[in-house]
Amino acid sequence: MNVGALVTMVAAVHYFYMREFWVQMGTSPIVYRYIDWSITVPLQMVEFYLILSAVQPNLGVGMFWRLLAGTVVMLAFGYMGEASIVNAWIGFVIGMAGWGFILFEIFSGEAGSLAADGDKVNVHVKSAFSTMRLIVTAGWSIYPLGYFFGYLMGAVNDDALNLVYNLADFVNKIAFCLAIWQAARADTLEKMNKERLLA
C-alpha cells in the first residue's frame, strides 16, 4: 500500500507540471510524461514483487530485476523513439519487446508460475495478482496504441492523445493500488472471522 501511495503521489506531482507545460507551451509534455513513467512504472514492478514475496519470503530477487529490465527497455526506447533520438519505428518495436518481456514474466515466468501455485499463494493474493496482470496487459495497451496511432500514424491529435494518456494513467495507477488494498482487506477479514470462530 505504501508503494502504491507513492506511485499515485509521484504521478499527481508530475501531472501538475504537465498541466502547466501544456497550458504555457500548447504542446504535449513528452519529457514530463516519460519522467513520470520512469519513476512510477518501476515502482509498480516493485508492487508485483512485494505482493508475491509477502507469501513466499524466499522469493529470489531475480524476478524483480527481470521486471525492471523489461521496464527500462520499454520506457527508454519508447522515449527515444518519440524524442527522435532513434528511428521512431525502432523505438516502438524495441519498446514493445520490453513490454512483451514483462508480460512473459508475469504470465509464464517465475512471477506467473509462483502466482499460479495454489500451495503457496492464498486466494486473495492470486486475485490481486490477476487484477494487476490484467492492468499491465489491457490497461497498458493504451500507451503503445497511442504511440502507434498518435505518433507514428499521426491519426490522433495531441489533445485527444493527452486525454487518453491521462485517463489511462489515472485508472492504471490507482487500480494497481486498489487491487492490493482489496486483497489485504479480504485477507484480514478472513483471518478475523477465523479468530472469532475459534474464540
N, C-alpha and C positions, 0 to 999 in steps of 0.2 A: 504494500500500500504506500509506503514511503517513496519508493522509486516511482510508482505511478503518479503520486502527487508532484514529485519533482519534474516528471515529464510534462504534466499539464501546466505547471508554473513556468517552466522554461518556454514552452510554446506560447503562453499568454504574453510574456515579456516580449518575445520576438514579434508577435502579432501587432503589438503597439508600434514597434519600429517599422514593420512592413506597412502598416496603415499610413504612417507619416510619410514614408518614402513614396507610396502610391499617390497620396494627396499632393505632395510637393513636386514630384517628378512626372507623374502621369504614366509611368511605365511599370512593368512587372518587377517586383523586388526579388529577382532570381537569387542574388547573393545572400540576402537575408533568409530566404526560404531554405537554401541549402545549409546555411549556418545552423538554422533551427533543426533541420533533419539530421545534420551530422552530430548533434547532441542527443536529440530525443530518440532517434531510431536505435542507436546502440543501447540506450537505457531500456528500450523495450525488449531488446535481446537479453539484457540483464534480468528483466522480469521473467522471461521464459526460463532462464537458468535457475533463478531463485525459487520459482514455484515447484520445479522438479527436485531441486536439492533439499527442499523442505521435507519431502517424503523419502528421499534417497540421499542421506547425508554423505555417502562415499562416492557421489557422482563426480566423475572426472571433469576438470576444467577445460578439457579439450573441446567439449561441446560448445562452451561459451566462446572460445577462441574461433571455432569454425563459423559460428553465427556472426561474430564480429567481423571476421574476414569477408564473409559474403556481403555484409552491410557496407563495409568500406569500399569494396569493389563497385557495388550498386550505386552508391552515392557519388563516389569520386568520378566515375565515368559518366554518370548522368549529368553532373555539373560541368565536367569538361566538354561534353557534347553541347550542352545548352549555352555555355560561355564561349564556344567556338575555339577552344584550346586544342581539341581534336576534332576530326570529322564527326558531324552530328550523328550519322548512322553508326559509326564505330562506337561512339559513346553510348548510343542506345542499345546496341547488340551486347556489348560487354556489361553494361549496367543490368540488362535483363538476365545475363548469365549469373551475375551476383545474386539477383533475386531468386533465380532458379535454384541456386546452391542453398539458399536459406530454406526454400520450400522443400528441397530434398531432405535437409537435416531435420526439419520439424515433422515431416511425414514418414520418411524411410530411414533416416539416420538414427544416431544414438538418442536424440530427443524424442523422436516419434516412437522408437522401439520401447523406450522407458515408459512413456505415457500410455502405451498400449498394454503394458504388463499389469494385469489385474492383481497380481500378488503383492506388488509393491506400492501401487498408486491407488488412493481412495477415489471414490466416485466423484467427489466434489472437485478434486484436483483434475481429474480426467475431463470433467465438464468445462472447467476454466481453460484448460489447455486446448480443448476442441474449439472453444469460442475464440481464443487467441489465434489459433491456426486459421480459422475462418476469416478473421480480420486481416491477417497477413496475406491470405490468398485473394479473397474477394475485395476487401476494403482497400488494400494496397494496389490492386489492379488499376485503380483510378489514376494513379500517378504515371505509369508508363503509357496509358491511353491518352492522358493529357499531353505528355511529351510527344507521342506519335501524331495525334490529330492536331494539337495546337502548335507544336514547334516544327515538326518535320513536314506535315502536310499543310500547315497554315490554314486549316479549316475552322479553327476556333480562335476568336479574338481574345486579347489579354483580359478583358473584363470578365468574360464567361469562364476562362481558364482559372483566373484567380478565385472566382466564386466557388468553382468546383473543388479546387485545391483546399480552400479554406474550410469548406464543409467536410471534405474528406478528412482533413487533419482533426477537426473538431470531433467527428464521430469516431475515427480510428483511435485517437489517443485516449479519449475519455472511455470508450468501450473497453479498451485494454484494462484500464484501471477498474472498471465496474465488474469485469469478469473475475478478477482476483478478489474483489470485495465480496461478490456473491458467493464464491467458493469458501472464503474464510467464514462468512456469516453462516452458511448452511452447515459447515463442519462444526462450528461452535455450538449451534443449536442442537445438532445431533448428539454431541458429547454431553450437553446439559440435560437433554432428555434421558440419555442412558444413565446419568448420575442420579436423576430423580427416580428412575425406576429401581435402581439398586438401593436407594436410601430407605 
